[in-house]
């Protein structure tokens, strides 16, 4: 950090202090309490590495009043047009343009007139969830990704979304009337507003009918099921806490919270729970080392009988459940076997060995009585008759889609298959299956919008680089680049795509042929950000090793030669922008610095005021004078992962650590700036980018692996 950024305003300089109206931090002890509260936020930094170097130890925080150390308590210096803001108690000095008219301390900047509406959710959660894919009478399939339940009509290529959840959706169940849906979520960031619970809602109107279990559940709702024999009056849910509590609810009661039975279910993991279709008072649960048959008696007490495996090999996991036309219980297990349990008993009536190589993850009982099973390891989808005799018909899912996680009955002979690599396929056993939904499988950070077309690319730790079309909502292509990707960028003419990887390697691809054009290696730590210069002659790469590498671009993006590297940051590079004339670079780092560089010499510009009137081609640096207001009060400097300005210069969007996408009016120079805030992601939002015509915003979620597309109204 240069000297100009650390100095205090001169004593003679007229200053105006902006204190947040709701600030209650008085004195050092209150400030320490606030910092402790920040550090105890749920999952605050679970997805982030610590800064490579901590903020400079020479900074004397005692020189600044404790009450001045919140993000919204800024000092504006009229004499030099600078704003001092505080990030985690550290002062950051930002210089406005020379024609800036100053700031009104009492003013609160309004939110923009534009708003966002979720248009499309790309992805599906099949990697670690079960029984989460169903066909509705409307012709829509229902499944979930992140905190969104998606209703997708594959034939008409249109989506609707239920967005009532505040964190990861973990399970869904369909009411016998095929109209009402129950979905369960895990605990969110806010322990009060986002406690694990079940939401019951109407799949046509998307109206919430009941919210159950908030305060009863500990970690997450592992599985949920409606009673079927009585028309769906009851709902059972299993908590993912240590005791795996099972609870039964009369969900239609006026108070919408009447639990009629609750007991410990198992010390081991529970993966499935189902009401018996013919017996109202019977529930079956299964999981690690067990299958259990429950009876709900007249006094609303739950009694359990464990499944008896006798002399047969007890499986490590009983993985899925189904019911045949006689009402017998079918269970698949980790040994690849299917067991038929006699109706009303806990004893084995029939054992079908070796149905799959590896675990049986799904048993789908078709309307006409036949049974379809899916295997996770062998990828086979196999048809059986009602008595579990092989019908001699099967199909194999291609390996790159993953193993079979769930099979759902479609219309006619159609089937839908959810896979362990977060894909949804549709087709039949005779003709095979084609993808309806593709997604990422591992943490997702890389996102870049095409400079002129409604397309974008995403790249993640699953080694996948995927090109998407924002108008048709489809995957143009998906490529395994054999490297875990951290960031990506289009060249300014759209001719090439550059991808930065976790190893320090970066790759350049032709988006038409998908051919690898060039590869380079800079350092041994992740490349955090890549940006091409507006004239397309240079490219800058910010690394976790604290350096910015600058390359000359030749042969239309196919050949690169390194000009040098920018040395001066004391922590890892997080964001960078180019000036419109391609002469300068500005950059943010993990210890909240904003530095400036001469791009051709790679030397730091020591006096920020020299560049105060430079026009920047992009605004991806969240620590800048134009984005002061995007920082919430008491923010950690790593709370905001991504920032982007619309091409028309009217809007700024941010993605933060708490799963929120926020939309501001640009520039956001007022410390207290209002915004529109949107949920949907259930993990940290890692990147946000506008499509070239500003009609849509694309966002990526880290561990939720989703890509979401928002219409800008």
N, C-alpha and C positions, 0 to 999 in steps of 0.2 A: 504494500500500500504506500502511495507516495505521500510526501510531507503535506501537500495541500489537502489531503483527505483527512488528516488527523488533527490539524490545527484547530483551536477554538476560535470563534469569531473575536475580532478585536474588541476591546472594552468600549471603544467609542462607536462601534457599529450599532445602528438601530436594529434591535431584534424584537420579534414577536413570538411569544411562546404559545404553541397550540396544545392545549390539554384536553384529552377526551372527556366529554361530559359525564361519562359513566365511570371514570377512573376512580378507584378507591384506594390506590396504593399510596400510602403516606409513610415516608421514611424507609430506611434500609431494611428493617425487619419485614415490612409488607412486601418489599420487592423480592427478598429472598423467598418468602412464602409463595409468591407468584411463580418464581422460577421452579421451585419444588413441585408446584402443581403442574407446570408444563412437563416436567420430567416424568410424572406419573400418568400422563395420558396413555390410554390403552393403545398398544402397538405403535407408539409414537415414532420410534425409529427402527422398528423391526425389519423394515425392508431396505434400510439404508446403511451403508458403511460409514464409519466415522471419517471425518476429514483427515487427509493424509498428514497435514500439519495444523495444529491448533492456532487460533488467532494470536497475533504477536503478543508476547508476554510483557512488552514494554509499555503497553497501554495502561494508563492509570485511571481506572474507573472512578476512583474516589474524587477525581477532579470534577465530576459531573454529578449534580444532585440526583438522588435515587428516584425522585418523582419524574425525572426527565428521561428515564430509561425504558419507557414503553414505546411500542411502535407508533402509536397514535400521538405521542407527545413529541412533536417535532419543533425545531427552531428554524424560522425562516429569516435569513439575513438579507435585508433589502439592499444593502450597499453592494454586495457582490452577487446577489441573485442566487444564493445557495440555500439548500435545505439540509439540515442535520436531522437524520432519523436514527432510531436505535433498533438494532436487531439483536435480541438476547443480551441487551445491556451494552452492546458495542456501537459506538457512533459511526455512522456512514454519512459522508458529506457528498451531496449531489448538486451539480450546477445546472441551472436552467438556461435556456437560450437568452441571448442578450435583450431580445424584445419582449421577454416575459413580463407581464404586468404585476406580478406579485400575487400574494394569496391572502384571502380574508380568513382570519382565525375562526370566526363564528360560522363560516359556511360549511355546509354538508353537501357534497356533490351528489346530484340525483343519479339514479340508475339510467341506463340507456332506454330509449323507446323500443328498441329491438328486443325480442325474446327468443329463447330456444325451445324447440319441441323435438322430442326424440322421434326420429324417423325410422331408424333401422339399428338393430343390435346384431352384430356379427359375432358368431361363436356359439358354443354350447358346452355345458359342463358335464362331460361324461367321464372325465379322467378319474374322479373319485366319488361320484354319486350314482345311485341306482334307481330303477323304476321311475324314471323322470321323463318319459316320452309317451304321449297319448294322442289319439286322434279324437277330435270333437265332432259332433253332428254338423257343425258349420263347415266342415272340410278343412279346418285348421288343425295343425299339430301344435301341442302345447309342451313347452320345455322351459328351461331357465338357463341364464348365464348372468354372472355377477349378482346384482340385486334386482334384476328384471325378470319377470315371467313373460315369455314370448309366445304369442299366438300367431302362427305363420301358416298362411295358405300357400302351399307349394305350387299348385296349379296356376293361381292368379298372381303369384309373386307379390304378396302384400303382407305386412306385419301389423299387429296391434300389440300393445304392451300394458301389462299391469305393473305399476311402479310404486305400490304402497309399501314395499319393504325398504329397510334402511341399511341392510347389510346382506351378506351372502345368503341366497336362497339355497337350502340343502335338500328339500324334498317336496313333492307335490302329490296330491291324490284327487281323483275325480269322483264326484258324487254319483250315485246310481242314476240320477236324472240327466247326467251328462252335461248339465248346465252350470253347476256350481263346482268350484275348485277350492281346495285347501292347499296352502303353501306355507312351509315352515322355514324360519331363518335362524342364523346364529347370532351371537351377541355382537353389537356394533361398537363404534368408537365411543359413543355416549352411553354410559351404563344405565341412564334413566330413560332416555328416549329410544334406545335401540336394544332393549333387552330381548333375549330370544323368545319367540312367540310364533303362533300359528295365525294366519289370516285366512278367513273364508270369504270368497268373493264371487260375483256373478260374471261369467265369462262373456256375456253379451254386452252388458252395460259397463263392466269393469268396476262396478260399485262394491265397496267393502261391506260385507254383511255381519261379520263378527271378528273380533280379535281375542284370541285365547292364549292363556298361559304366561303372559308377561308377569314376571315375579315368581312363577312356578318353575320355569326351566332355568338350568344353570349355564350351559355352554351353547347348545344349539339343539334344534329339533332334528333328530336323526331320521325319523320316519313318521308318517302320518297316514291314517286310513279312515274312510267312512264305513259305517255299518251298511250292509246291503240288504239283509233279509227284511228289515223294517222300513225300507225306503230312505235310509240315510239319516236317521234321527240322531245317531251318536257319531262321535269322532274320537279316535284314539291317537295318542301321540307318545313317542318315546324320546326322552331327553338324552343328550349325549354326555351328561355329567357322569361322575364316578359310579353312581348307583344305577344309571340308565333307567330312571324312573318311567313307568308307563302310567298314563293318566287317561281317563275316559270322560268326555264332555257331552253334555246336552247343549250343543252349540246354538240351537234355535231359541233358547230361553231368552226372555226380554233383557235380562241383565248381561247376556252374551258372555258370561264367564262362570258358568255353573259346572264345576268339576264334581262328578258323582262318584269317582273311584280313582285311587292313586296308590301305587305301591312300587317297591323296588323290583326291577325287572331282572337284572342279571349283573354279576360283577364283571362280565366280559362284554365286549362290543356287540351291540345289536345293529344289524344292517337292514332288516326288513320286518314289517308288521302288517298283518292283513286280517280284517274281519272275515269270518266265514260267510260265503255268499248265501247259504241256506239256513244258517243258525245265528240268530241275532246276538246271542250271548257268548259266542265263541270267537276268540282272537288267537292267532298264531304269530309267534315271533321267532326269529332265528338270528344267528350270528356266530361269533367265535365259540367253538366247542359245544354248541347247543342248538336245539330246537325246542320251543316250549308251547304248550297248548293251554290256553287260559279260558276260564269260565267266569262270566259275570253273573253272580246269583241274584235272587230277588231282593236281597238287602244291599245290593250294589257293592259286594265284596268280590275281589278278584282272587281266584284260586288257580294255581299253576301245576301242571303235570309235565315233567320233562320227557322228551322223546327217548325211547329205549332202543339203543342200537344192538343190544344183545351181544352176540359173538362177532358181529360184523365190525370192520375197521371203522372206528369213529373218526369222522373227518375233522380237520383242523377248523374249517369254517363251513357252516351251512349258509350258502350265499344267496339263495333266492327262493321264492314261494310261488305256488300256483294252485288252482283247484280244477279238477276234471269234471266231466258232466255228471258224475255220481256224487260229487261233493267230497271225494277223497282229496287229501292234501298232498301236493307234489312239492318236493324240495330238491334243489340242486346243491351240490357241494364242491369243495375244493379238490376232491378226488376225481372229479369228472363224472360222478354217478348221479342218477336221479332215483329218489326213493318215493314210493307211494305209501302214504300213511292212511290206514283205514279210517273212514269217517267216524268221528266220535271217539277215536282211540288214540293212544300214543305209541302204538306198535307198528312195525313195518309189515306192510302187506305185499309189497313187491320191490325188488331192487334191480335197477337197470344199470349195469356196470359199463364203464368206458364210453359213455355217450360222447364225451369230449376229452381232448387232450388238455388237461389243465381244468381250471374252475368252470363250472356252469354258472354263467352270470344272469341268465334270463330264461324264464319259462312263460311262454305266451299261449294261453288257451283260446283257440279261435271259436267263433260263434257256432260253427257247425260241429264242434267237438274235437277236431284235430288239435294237436299240440306242436308248437314250434319252440325249439331251444336254441340258445346261442352260447358259444364258448369264447372265453376271453383270450386264451392262448392260441388255439388252432384257427380262430376266425370262421368257424363253420356255423351255418344256420341250417338246422336239421328238422325235418318234418316227421312226426309220429302220429299214429292213429289214436283214437280215444283211450285205448287200453295200453298205451305206451309201447306199441310195436313199431319198429322202424318202417316208414313208408317207402324208403328207397329214394327219397328226394332230398337234395341238400344243395347248398351253394356256399362258396367260400369268399369272404370279404378280403379284398386286396390288402396286403400287409401294411402299406403306408397309411391306410385309414385307421389302423389300430385294431385291437380285438373287439369282439362284440360285448357291449355293456348292457344293452336293453333291446328287446324286440317288441314292437307294437303293431297291432293289426290295423291295416288301412282298409280302403274300400275294395270290394271284390277280392282278388287274390293278392292285392298290394300289401307290402309290409314296409314298415319304417324301422331302421336299425340305428341306434345310437352307439358310438364307439368310444373306446378308451383314449383315442386321440382327438376327442372333442369334435367329431364329425357326425352328421346325421345323413344317412343314406336312404334312398327309397327305390323300390323295385319289387321283384318277386323271385321266387326260388327257381323258376324256369329260365328267365331272361337275365337275371343278375341285378346288380344294384348300382345306382349312380348317386353322386353326392348332391344333397339338397342344402346342406349347411357345412361350411368348412370353418375352422378356427385355429387359433394357436393353442399350444399345449403347455407352455412354460412362461415364465415371467416375460412381460412384453414392455419394451421401452422405445423401440424404433418406429418412427412414423414420419412420413414426408408426403406432401401433396404435390402433384404434377403442376408445373408452372402455368400451364394453359388449358389442360383438359380436366374434366371432372373425375380424375383418377388419383389414387394414392397408394403408397406401398407401406407395409408394416414388416417389422423384423424383430425376432425375439430370441430368448435363450433356448428355444427349441430348435434352433438352426434353420428356421423357415423364413424365407423372404417371399412375401405374397403381394401380388398386384391386384387391386380391387377397382371396380368401376362403381362410382358413387351414384350413377343414375339407374343402372340396372340392378344395383345391390348384389353384384355377383363377383366371384373370384375369377379374374382373367387368367392368372396362372399362379402356381405355388412351386417354389424351388427349395430344395435342401442345399444350403450353401456350405454345410459341413463345419460351420463355425458359429459359436454363440454370439448373437448380434446384440449390440447396445444402442445403436443409433443409425440413421440413414438419411440420405439427402438426394434430391434430384439436381442435376446440373441445370443452369438457368434456361437452356434451350430444350430441356426435357430429353436430351440425347442419351444420357447415362444415369445410372443409379449408383451411388457410393454407399457402402455399408461399413460401419465401424464395429469392431468385435472386441470381446472381453480380453483377448490375448494381446492386444496392441496391433493386431493385423487389421488392415482395411482393404476392402475389395471393391472393384468397379465392374458393373454388369451392363450389358446392352439390354434395355427393356423389351426390345422386339424379339431378339433371338435367345435371350436369357444367357448369352455367352459371357464367360468371365473375360474381361478385357485387360484388367491390370490388377496387381496386388502388391501391397507394400506393408512394411512393419515398422512401427515407431514406438519404441519402448516396449515394456512387458506388461503394462497395465491397460485397462479398458480405454478405448476411444469413446469419450462421453458425448461429443457433438461434432457434426460436420456441417460446413456451410460453404457453398460456392459463391464467389464474388459476382456482383451484378453483371460485369462484363464477361464473365465465364472464363477468364484467363487465369484465375487463381482459385485455390481451395484451401480452407483453414480447418484444422482438426484440433479440437481440445481434448487433452488426455487426462487421465487420473494421475499421471505422474507430474502434474503441475505445469506442463508445457503446452504451448500452442504450436503446431507444426504447419508451415505454410509451403504449398507446392504450386509450381507453375503447371498449367494445364495445356496440353498440345494434342493435335490429331483428334479434335472434336471429343475430347474427354477420354481418349484411349491411352494416352501417354502422359506421365507425370515426372517432374524433376523437382527435388526439394530446394527451396530458396533458403530456408533456415528455420529456426524455432525461437519463439518468444519466451524469454526467461524473466520472471519477476513476480509471478504469483507465489504465495506461500501455502496454497492448498490446491486441491484438484479443480480443474476447469469444469464448470457446470453449463454455461451458455455463452454464445458469442454472436455478434452481429457484424455485418459489413456496412460501410458507408456507401451511399448511392454512387459515388465516383470511384469505388473500388480501391481507395487509397488507404483507408483506415479500418481497424478492427477494434471493437470494444468487447470486453469479456467479464463475466462473473466467475467467482470461485467459491469453494466450499466454506471459506471463512469470511464471506460477505464482501469481498472486494469488487470494485468496478475499476478496471484499468483500460488504458487506451494504447494502441500500437500502430506504428507505421507498417503497413502490410509488406512493402517491398524490401524494407531494411530489417524487419522483425524487431525493431527497437521500440522500447516503451516511450510514449509521449508523456513527459514528466509532469506537465501542467495541464490538468483537465480543462481549464478555462479556454485553452487554445482551440478546443474542439466543441465548445458549447453550442455553436451554430451549425455544426455538421448535420446533414440530413442522413438518416440511417435507413437502409433499404428494408430492414426488418426490425422488429422489437421483440426478440426472444429472450433478452436479458431482463429478468424480473426486477433486478436492482438497477434502476435507472431513474432519472428525474421524471420521465413521462409515466412511470408506473409506481410512484410512491404509494398511491392509494390502494394498490392491490394487496398490501400487507395488512392483515388483521391485527388488532391490538394484541400485544404480548406474543407476537409470532416468533417462532424460531426461524432463522434464516434459511432453513432447508424445508420449511413447510410447503412452499410453492415449488413444485417440480418443473412446471412448464408454463410458458407465457407466449402469447402470439398476438400480433396486431392484424386486423383485417386489412386487405389490400387497399380499400378506399379510405383507410385512416380514421374510421369512425368508431371502431370497437376494439376492445382487448378482451381476450379470454384467458383464463388461467385454470390449471389443474393442480390440486393440492393433495396432501398426505391423508386427507380424511374422506376421500372418495367424491369430492365435490368439484363440479365444473362451474365456474363463475364468469359472468359477462358484465363488463364495465363499459362506460362511455370513454373514448380516448380523446385526449390524453388524460391519465389518471393522476394528476399532480396534487390533488387535494388529499391530505392524509385521511380524512374521514369521507370516503367515497362509498356510496351505496351501489349495490349490484344485484343482479338476478342470480340465484343459486339453484343448482340442479343436482339431484342424486341419480343413481342408476349404477354407477360403478361401486364395487364393494371393497376395492383395494385402493391404494394410492393411484391417483391419476397421473400417469407418467409423461404424456405428451398431448398437446392440443394444437391443431392446425386448421386454418380455413382453406377450403377449396378456392381455386383462383378467382371465381366470380363472387366470392363471399356469400353465396347462397346457403352454404352448409359448413358446419364445423365438425371435424373428426376428432375423436378423443380415444385414448388407449388407457386401459387399466393394467396395473402391474401384475399382481398375482391372480387377478380375476380373469386374465388372458383375453379380455373382450375388447372389441373395437366398436365404438358407438358413433352413429351419424346423426347429427342434429340439424334440423332446418332452422335457418335464421329468419324469423318472421319480421 
